[in-house]
Amino acid sequence: MRTPSETTSRSSTSCWMRRWTTENPGGAPPSQLTSQITGAIDWRREGIRYKRNEVYLDVFESVNLLMSSTGTVLRNEVAGQVVMKTLLTGMPECKLGLNDKLTMQKGDAPSAKVAGQKRGSREVEIDDCTFHRCVRLGKFDADRTITFIPPDGEFELMKYRVTENINLPFKIMPAYQEQGTTRLSVTLKLASLFSPRLFATNVVIKIPVCARIYNSSFLLCLSACANLSAVLDASKHGTCSN
């Protein structure tokens, strides 16, 4: 004998399946919508076993900046991506907490807008926050804890975008000076704005020039010729000196 809740759930699922089949004849329903209705975990198979449980988590962020010739920041944003690789036995439930306290505007979905307070507080403002479908959105709405049963192997857990209160890692100060009708001198100053305890690697600076350039030379204050190899290759006739 089925309970009223079971009958209602199965009836709603059957109605949804009939409606989807009518609108999309000959096709199977999307797995994401099916898992949301039935609660099935179709992104992870049963019976997975490892001799040693391991979890790897990487956070990738790219800073996009548009600055005027006077140094005014016109547009800046940070695009972030959290990638995980899980080698876990069985059907484990993982919980991930964030250092910064997140608050969501009332009425918004987790994939829409996450709002924070003013700069200097422990809260941040995140736009376009999107989770993998394994994340329990109801749990995230309740206490901002990312709870999920992960897929096996590597997957993208979440991605986000930040447009407010961004601390830029570098400040670029360019200066152009025409020397006659055939020569152009470019002076570029690069200042780091992050903590002295941190360091940056593989920094590449690309200077756009005319495609008809005949020759170019670079004078660097640091031994960074290797980092500028892509720029020198693009100029074809460039030389580098310290």
N, C-alpha and C positions, 0 to 999 in steps of 0.2 A: 504494500500500500504506500503510495507516494504522498508526501506532505504537500500542503497548498503551495509552499514556497518552491518546491521542486517542480510542481506542475506549472506554476507561473513562469519559472525560469526556462523550462523546456519549451513551453508554448511560445514564449517570446523569441527563443532561438529559432524555432521552426518557422515562425512568421518571417523573421529576418532572412532566413535561408531562402524561403519562397520568393520574397521580394527581390533579393539579390539575384536569384536565378532568372526572374522575369526581366530584370533590367540588364543582365549580362548573360544571355543564353549561351550555353556551351562552355562556360568558364567556371573555374573554381574560385571561391571567395578568397580575398587576401588573408594571408596567415595572421597578419597583425590584428585585423578586426575579429577574426575567429577566436584568437587567444584572449582578446579583451572580453568577449561575450561568454565563452566557456570556461575561462580561467586555465586553459591548458598551457603547459610550458613546452612549446614546440621548437624553441631555439636551443634546447639542450636535450640530448638523448640520455636515457637511463643506463646504468651499469658502467659508468666511466670510473676507472681506477688508475691511480698513480702511486708509485712507491714513496714519493715525497711530494707533499702539497706545496705549490709555489704560486705566488701572485706578483705580477709586475705592473707598475702603474707609471705612466709617463704623461706629463703635461706639456703641450706645445702651445706657445703663444706667439703671434706675429703682430707687430705694431705697424699700423698704416698711418702715415702723416702727410698732410698737405700744408706747406708753409709758403707765405707770400715772400716777395723780394725784400721786404722790410723786416722779416723775422716773425711776423704774426702768424700764429697757428690758425689755419682756416678750417681744417678738419682732421681729427685723429680718432682712432679706434683700435681696440685690441681684439683680435679674433683668437679664441682659445679652443683647445681640443684636448679631452682627457681620453687616453687610449690605455686599455688594460689587456694583459695577457694572463689568463688563469689556467693553471694546471692543477685542478682540484678533483678529489674523489667524491663520487656520489652526487647529491643535489644540495650543495651548500648554500646557505643564505649569507650574503656579505653585506656589511654596513660600512658606509663611507661618510665621515663627517668633514665639514669644511671649517677652516680656521676662522674665516670671516662670517659673521652672523648675517644671514640673508632674511629679508622680509619681503613678502609678495603683496602687491597691491590687491585689494579685495576685488574679486570678480575676474581676475586674470587667471589664465591657465599656466601650468608650469612651463609650457613651451613658448609663452609670450613674454611677459616682462616681470623682472624681479627688481624691486625698488629698494633703495637704501637711504641712509640719512646723509648728513653733510660730511664733507671731507674732514678727516681727522678722527672719525669714530671707527668702531670695529665693523661697521656695516658698509657694504659695497652695493653698487647699482649695476645690474646685469640685464642686458637686452637679449632677446632671441635665445633663451636658454632651452636647449632641446636634449632630451634623454633618449637612450636606447629603450626599446619597448620592454626590456626585462625589468626596468626600474618600477617600483611600486609608487605611483604618483600620489596615492592617498596618504602614504606614510610620509612622503616629502612635504605634502601640504600641512601635515599635523606638526612635525617637529624639525623639518628641514634636514632629515637624515636620508641619505640615498641608500635605500635598501633594495637588494636585487639578488636573484639567482642567476649567476653569470653564464653566458655561453662558454663552451669549451674552446680554448685557444684565444686568439687576439680579436678584439672588437673595439669599437668606439663607444665608450660609456656615455659621454655627453659632449656637447659643444656649446659655446656661448660667445657673446660679443659684449664688450664694455666700451662705452662712449663718454663716461663721466669720470672725473678725478683720476686722470691717467698721468703717471709720472714717466716722462719720456726718458729713455736710456741715454740718448745723445742729443747734443745741440750742434747743428751745422750752420756755419756762418760763411757763405760764399761771397766773393767779390770778383767782378768781371771788369777788365780794362782792355779797350781796343788800342793796339799799337800799330798805327798806320791802317792800310786797307787790306792787309793780308795776314796780320798776326793778331792773336787774341791771348791775353794773359788771364789765367784763372787762379785766384788764391782761395783755398778752401781750408777753413779751420774747423776742427772737430773736437768737441769737448764732451767728456763723459759726465753724466749727471747721477750715476749710481754710486753706491757706497765704495770707499777705497778698499774694503775687504773683498769686494767682488772683482771679477775680471771678465773681459769679453774676448772671445776667440773667433777666428774666421770672419773678421770684419772686412767687407768688400764695399768699396765706394765706386759707383759708376757715374761718370760725367758724360752727359749727352753732348755730342759734337756733330758738326756737319758731315754728311757722308762723303763729301769731296775733300776732306782733310788730307794734306800731303804728308805732313810730319808732325810729331808731337814728342814732348819730353816731360818727365816728371821729376820734381825735386822733393824728396820726402825727408821729414825731420826724424823719422823712425825707420828702422829696418823692417819695412812692411811690403817689400817688393812681391813676395809670394802671395800676399793677400790681394794685390792689385793685378794679378796675372790676367784675369778676365778682361780688365779695362785695357791692358796693353795689347792683348790679342785683338780686341775690337779695333784699336787704332792702327794695327798692322805695322806701323813704322815707329812706334813709341820706344823710348829709352827710359831707363829708371836709374836714378842716382840718389845717394843718401847725403 
